[in-house]
Amino acid sequence: MNGAGGITTLVAREGGVHSVGVFGELDTFTGDELVTVVRECLEQQPVRLVVDLSAVSFCDGAGVRALMTMRELAVRAGTLFALTGLRAPTLIRVLEITGYDVLCGLRQRPAAHPDSSAC
């Protein structure tokens, strides 16, 4: 368990799956710390990395940027990446607006309208 910078993380490893539980606020002050935890997990080359945000009480733009960075690092490492435990309505809305929810598999990409034409 790590909790030095205002956010607490708990990493569990089971087979090829690493789960990171996040507790506290994900913001300008804590985003880099969470990215560091994820980098350390990815060094062990897990098949899948799951980040549980159910205990995150707040997330600002810097926190969303940290989530995007973590996903990109996982993709580069060839590791499947998933977010779970999204409960804060504002965080869910920000992820929807940015389209990041689709990238993380939280919702399906909207199907193109059959009458729409490519631009």
GUVO-843500 format. One line per field, with one value per residue (C-alpha): residue number from 1; residue in three letters; x, y negated, z. Coordinates in Angstrom, 2 decimals. Layout:
BEGIN
k	c(NUM	...)
r	c(ALA	...)
xx	c(X	...)
yy	c(Y	...)
zz	c(Z	...)
***
This chain:
BEGIN
k	c(1	2	3	4	5	6	7	8	9	10	11	12	13	14	15	16	17	18	19	20	21	22	23	24	25	26	27	28	29	30	31	32	33	34	35	36	37	38	39	40	41	42	43	44	45	46	47	48	49	50	51	52	53	54	55	56	57	58	59	60	61	62	63	64	65	66	67	68	69	70	71	72	73	74	75	76	77	78	79	80	81	82	83	84	85	86	87	88	89	90	91	92	93	94	95	96	97	98	99	100	101	102	103	104	105	106	107	108	109	110	111	112	113	114	115	116	117	118	119)
r	c(MET	ASN	GLY	ALA	GLY	GLY	ILE	THR	THR	LEU	VAL	ALA	ARG	GLU	GLY	GLY	VAL	HIS	SER	VAL	GLY	VAL	PHE	GLY	GLU	LEU	ASP	THR	PHE	THR	GLY	ASP	GLU	LEU	VAL	THR	VAL	VAL	ARG	GLU	CYS	LEU	GLU	GLN	GLN	PRO	VAL	ARG	LEU	VAL	VAL	ASP	LEU	SER	ALA	VAL	SER	PHE	CYS	ASP	GLY	ALA	GLY	VAL	ARG	ALA	LEU	MET	THR	MET	ARG	GLU	LEU	ALA	VAL	ARG	ALA	GLY	THR	LEU	PHE	ALA	LEU	THR	GLY	LEU	ARG	ALA	PRO	THR	LEU	ILE	ARG	VAL	LEU	GLU	ILE	THR	GLY	TYR	ASP	VAL	LEU	CYS	GLY	LEU	ARG	GLN	ARG	PRO	ALA	ALA	HIS	PRO	ASP	SER	SER	ALA	CYS)
xx	c(0.00	1.32	-0.02	2.70	1.29	-2.37	-3.61	-3.45	-3.02	-3.25	-1.82	-2.96	-1.45	-3.15	-1.61	-1.26	-3.73	-2.64	-5.33	-4.69	-7.17	-7.14	-8.31	-8.65	-8.53	-7.05	-5.82	-2.82	-1.06	-1.68	-1.93	1.81	2.00	-0.67	1.09	4.28	2.44	1.09	4.55	5.88	3.08	3.73	7.42	6.25	4.47	0.99	-1.51	-4.15	-4.11	-7.30	-7.55	-10.40	-11.66	-14.57	-12.91	-11.92	-13.80	-12.67	-11.00	-10.03	-8.60	-5.11	-6.54	-8.22	-4.90	-3.23	-5.85	-5.13	-1.40	-1.87	-3.92	-1.31	1.49	-0.48	-1.17	2.53	3.40	0.89	-1.19	-4.98	-6.21	-9.52	-11.10	-13.65	-15.64	-16.63	-19.16	-18.60	-21.09	-18.75	-15.93	-18.24	-19.45	-15.90	-14.93	-18.03	-17.36	-13.75	-14.64	-12.22	-15.00	-15.12	-11.34	-11.51	-14.45	-16.89	-19.40	-19.63	-18.64	-21.87	-22.72	-22.65	-26.04	-26.84	-27.65	-24.51	-21.74	-18.06	-16.68)
yy	c(0.00	-3.41	-6.71	-9.31	-12.05	-12.50	-9.45	-5.89	-2.93	0.77	3.15	6.76	9.31	12.52	14.43	12.09	9.55	6.58	4.55	1.06	-0.28	-4.06	-5.93	-9.71	-12.56	-12.23	-15.65	-17.81	-16.80	-13.05	-12.11	-11.67	-9.43	-7.13	-7.04	-5.99	-3.11	-1.99	-2.18	0.07	2.56	2.56	3.34	6.79	7.26	8.21	9.47	7.12	4.03	3.00	-0.38	-0.55	-4.10	-3.25	-5.05	-8.17	-11.12	-13.75	-13.88	-17.01	-17.48	-16.53	-13.33	-12.49	-13.21	-10.73	-8.11	-8.71	-8.42	-5.13	-3.70	-4.77	-3.18	0.07	0.09	-0.43	2.42	4.74	4.94	4.86	1.87	1.42	-1.10	0.10	-1.35	-4.63	-6.15	-9.90	-11.38	-14.24	-11.84	-9.69	-12.79	-14.04	-10.64	-10.64	-14.16	-13.33	-9.95	-8.32	-6.06	-4.40	-3.89	-2.15	0.02	-1.67	-2.06	-1.05	-3.39	-4.75	-3.07	-5.31	-6.33	-4.34	-7.54	-9.38	-9.94	-10.31	-13.83)
zz	c(0.00	-0.94	0.35	0.48	-1.75	-0.85	-2.67	-1.46	-3.77	-3.12	-5.72	-5.89	-8.23	-9.23	-12.10	-15.04	-13.67	-11.60	-9.86	-8.53	-5.99	-5.78	-2.67	-2.33	-4.80	-8.27	-9.27	-10.15	-6.95	-7.10	-10.78	-11.26	-8.19	-9.63	-13.01	-11.20	-9.50	-12.87	-14.46	-11.70	-12.33	-16.07	-15.51	-14.40	-17.76	-16.61	-19.17	-17.79	-15.58	-13.79	-12.07	-9.53	-8.98	-6.67	-3.72	-5.68	-4.24	-6.77	-10.17	-12.10	-15.59	-14.44	-13.00	-16.31	-18.05	-15.65	-16.58	-20.26	-19.66	-17.81	-20.66	-23.21	-21.17	-20.94	-24.69	-25.42	-23.05	-24.72	-21.55	-21.55	-19.54	-17.75	-15.41	-12.88	-10.03	-11.62	-9.23	-9.24	-11.73	-12.62	-13.47	-15.58	-17.42	-18.10	-19.48	-21.70	-23.02	-23.88	-25.41	-23.03	-21.74	-25.16	-25.22	-21.85	-22.82	-20.46	-23.27	-26.90	-29.70	-31.20	-34.48	-37.52	-38.76	-41.93	-43.82	-42.76	-45.23	-44.50	-44.54)
***
